[in-house]
Amino acid sequence: MEDNIVLKKVEGGSIISHPPLFSENGRFIYVGCGADINCFSVSSGKLVANYTADQNFGRIVNLCFHPSDDKILVAIHFNAVVVFWNLIGTQAAKLSKQQELDLKKYNVVNAKCLSRKYCSYDVDCIFISFKLRASSNNDINIGLFALEKGTLLHKFDENLENLPHIWSIGGFEDVPYFAFAHKNIIYIYNLLNYKKNKIKLGSDRTVTVVQCHPNSNTLAIGDNTGRIVLYYNVIHKNTRSQTVYHWHTLPVNDVIFTSSGNNFYSGGAENVLVKWFCENTETRHYLPRISANIVHLSVTEDSQYIAVSTQNNSIIIVNSQNRIHSVIQTFTWGVNASNADEFEKVFPAGVSFDSRSRSLVTNGFPGHIQFFSLDQSQLAFNLDIVCQNFMTKTRDQGVFNADVCLLAISDDSSWLATVERRPFDDKYVVNDVLKFWTYNEKSQIYKLNTYTSSVDRISKLCFRPSVDSDGSHMVATLHKDMYKLWSPYNLSEDKKNPIKSWQHEYTSKLYHNQPLHAVSFSEDGCILAAAFGPSIVLKVLDDSDDFKTSLTHGFEHIRFLEFGKNASSWMLVAASSARLLVWNVLSETLLTTIWVQVERLIADPISEYMAIFTPNNDLFVFTPNNKNLVYKKENIFGNNDKSTSILWAIFAPKSDHQNGQNSSWLDNSTLYMLTNQQELLKFEKTDTLQKMIEAFVEDNFDNLTPLGRIISNKEISHTTEHTNKMPEFETLIDEDKSAFEILEEPAHLMLPLETQLERILLACLKT
């Protein structure tokens, strides 16, 4: 059993769990991603630094600068821990200390720092909204805590609703105040004496956003009808006045004032950023066709840039002229396509591997699929499958957008098959749309080849392995109680430039009225196995008979099927929810039964290794022809993380894989997983030397760009000549990689290219 295998995060995780924070000079933007902080360049949208904290602190709920020192970045974590980071230069940071809040039984929902100048306590403070940890009660409490010591200074009596922008602080050049809302009532507290007054809206309106003016006693609220109301002089009830701004049809998700307070921005589910002018309710500027619902807004101190966080896990940087400046896009989420049952699961189309671009392919923007490059660990591109405009919601009627619910790619990546589905209700019935796409060598992209619709719901797509040199292909589509086979045929007789299209070739018969759950092609593509209820039906594809034989053992329905590869190609692995079965296809006998709960079964496409995942997040790697496990990992996410589960998993062949005997199951392929936290993870091998090198690099090169690593490496090399501090590692730093990375950096972060040409040319010669 191998013990040198580690679980590593590749990409993903939310960068929209809180409003992004601009640096003081507006050149960088800080965003929490899980328990870590990512620093992005505003000009390019690229990641320039990452600050890693203890994962036991929980995810970051908000970021702010220390009220007394803008060189200290304060991160507030879900598990009531405040972490202080010392910013070094423009990008690097060092963890200075951590402080637990006096909240033993609570989790933090949101937080904002407050200077001692603006409250009655002679200490820097932090507002914390919190809720009970193990409670179904969704009410939120709020309190004022000492920032440095974490002690409770003042608790407010009222409860809040669990909305991201339901409270705010402001008025720092007038009378500092704190405002929050509960349903249709807005509460305003004077922070100098804690006197309270309130505003009540009509019974049919609910407050969704509360935003205080940074300087004056002006309060902006957004409600469920799309109105934005500005209340002036909110501290004094007798002289209070208001102005109504109304454009949004749907509830307002966020409102943010510019630093001067003369303008404000708003956004919601219309996917439009609106710029308002406080002095004129009728004048407004729009930025339409935002990629997804707007959830957070942030603005720089000079009001030159606005950060727009969207629901598909993206941050759009907009300049003051309402034009897109850059986009921060990591792993795309496709969760806002619809609210029907078919799309409640994240990434409904699953995960496939594109061998041509070495990318994982899954759902992206609504109606799109995304290609995530494994070699570069970044989003390569999105492909529009539906080819329809995305329709936003309306106030009174549901809007049903089509999305990609299934996809499959041939092993040579010459064909792509997709199924798109539009959610429907009792009044509308819409067919599934099956599309075949061919890879165009000239344009280097998949293009639509065949379009067909299916009245029967399609539950799965499966390509047959290529069986000869001319690339003969076949696709099986699974339906409720039958499967269909599709194959390409020549539309023209031109042998030099053949034009192919896809046609329906065969439909299976019902098998004892049993539902169909899984199919699998043999390695040579000659046999198709289909699981009807508890029985497995084998069909020889070149034979006209409906099936050759059937295999049955027990009464549990078979949910997964995988043929073995290489030395195990004559074996068929089947899995129900309670056990694993291994069949000999040649003799039609059952070889092994293993009682284990199976949540997912996957097979390596280039080796005989297979993996199963259990409902408890246990991983077992095995080969069908050996009863001994190759690898076992119980509860792969640890005992402290019970909320994470695996949605999809896949073996992706490495670029340098070699056929033959392997010393490890990870030698030729990598096991990738997508979780319900929308993170892409992988298992990889490590060793003692690699760990020592990584530790050295992390100590000396943490949070640095390629340019910073070059400079630091020279300084470290100079130091080691005199101190002999770990000199053996000096030649192990990957200088070749750093030479290429310097070319990808924004121009303002580069050294003059003429000073780096020698390193780049040498690196090219080595590769």
Secondary structure, DSSP 8 states (H G I E B T S, - for coil): ----EEEEEEEE--S-SS--EE-TTSSEEEEEETTEEEEEETTT--EEEEE---GGG--EEEEEEETTEEEEEEEEETTTEEEEEEEETTTEEEEEEEEE-S-TTEEEEEEEEE-GGGSSSSS-EEEEEEEETT-S---BEEEEEETTT--EEEE-SS-B-S-TTSEEEE-TTS--EEEEEETTEEEEEETTT--EEEEE--TT--EEEEEE-SSSSEEEEEETTSEEEEEESTT-STT-EEEEEE--SS-EEEEEE-SSSSEEEEEETT--EEEEETTEEEEEEEE---SS-EEEEEE-TTSSEEEEEETTTEEEEEETTS-EEEEEE-S---TTS--SGGGSSSSTT--EEETTTTEEEEE-STTEEEEEETTTTEEEEEEESS-S------SSS-----EEEEEEE-TTSSEEEEEEE----TT----EEEEEEEEETTTTEEEEEEEEEESS---EEEE----STT----EEEE-SS-EEEEEEEESS--SSS--EEEEEEEE---STT--EEEEEE-TTS-EEEEEETTEEEEEETTSSSS-SEEEE-SSS---EEEE--GGGTTEEEEE-SSEEEEEETTTTEEEEEEE---SEEEE-TTSS-EEEE-TT--EEEE-TT-SS-SEEESSTT-TT--S--EEEEEEEE-TT---S--SSTTSSEEEEEEETT-EEEEEEE--HHHHHHHHHHHHHHTT--HHHHHHHHHHHHHHHHHH-SSGGGTTTS-HHHHHHHGGGS-GGG---GGGTHHHHHHHHHH-
